[in-house]
């Protein structure tokens, strides 16, 4: 009997020792998880859930390096956004931005780099082979032109201009060059409800008021109804 009690005592002490040693590790795991969540939060825009500029740039660069010519950079600019804020209020404007963020996330998928660059300007970098490009950009245009229903029941008619740039079409895999070309292509189709694919010419389009003006002679996809 004494031997049984001594054995139980040893087991109990060992269990207590292991449990005590595990407590700091468990506490650190919880702390690390909290830090990870905080870090993830700093990488994302709280309104749209999209990546902030720095996080988007880093992830976009990795996607370009991994997928090369099968990569596409898409620039999106909300049309008439100021009018929404002025006539329907800033909460309505926030709802529109949040809706655009959700639609871009759904369209691009979890492996893409989808970011809010500022205000009503967005960018997405994703793997998108040439044979699927036209269909997918048409799909994006349709999604972005779907009205947004507010919590109070009002409906906001929304639209967005879309420009895209692929390394093979632009002649560069540099993120900055692709972004310039996609932005210039976007302005070729501004307010027209279409997606425009950039060419090499768009890389050299001069800037107007801080934004790049587009040129004719580009491929156009997805005119909204």
C-alpha angles and dihedrals in degrees: 000000000000090000090053092050091048090050091049090048091052091048091047093050092047092050091049090050093050091045092049091050091049094053096074090046091051091048091050091049090054091046092048091050090051091049090049091053091048091049091049089050092054089053094055134066106243095217101049103020089231125130119274117243098268094046091044092051093051094048094043090054091054092050092050091049092049102043104026115179092011089067125100129193115209124194119199127191122183112236121228091357095149089057090057091054093044098047104030103026136252095283087061090049090051090050090053092050091048090050092051090050092051092048094049090049092050093046098046099041131217097295095059130090106239116176143172105227094188141305108352096341121109138175135196129191117191144148106268119157118218095250091062099036101094094047094047095047090050088052091052092051091052092049093050092050094055111114118251118232113213126216090255092056098256118134124223119203105220136187137174136195117233131202125177135193129192124192093238092051096045098035095234141084092199111122094219093050092048091049092051092049094047091049091051090048089050090059091053087066100031111153091355098102095239141115116235124201114216125234131201089274092066092065090067099042109128120244121253117198091341094310128089121247119225131234131219124251099069135129112263126201136180115017109198120238 
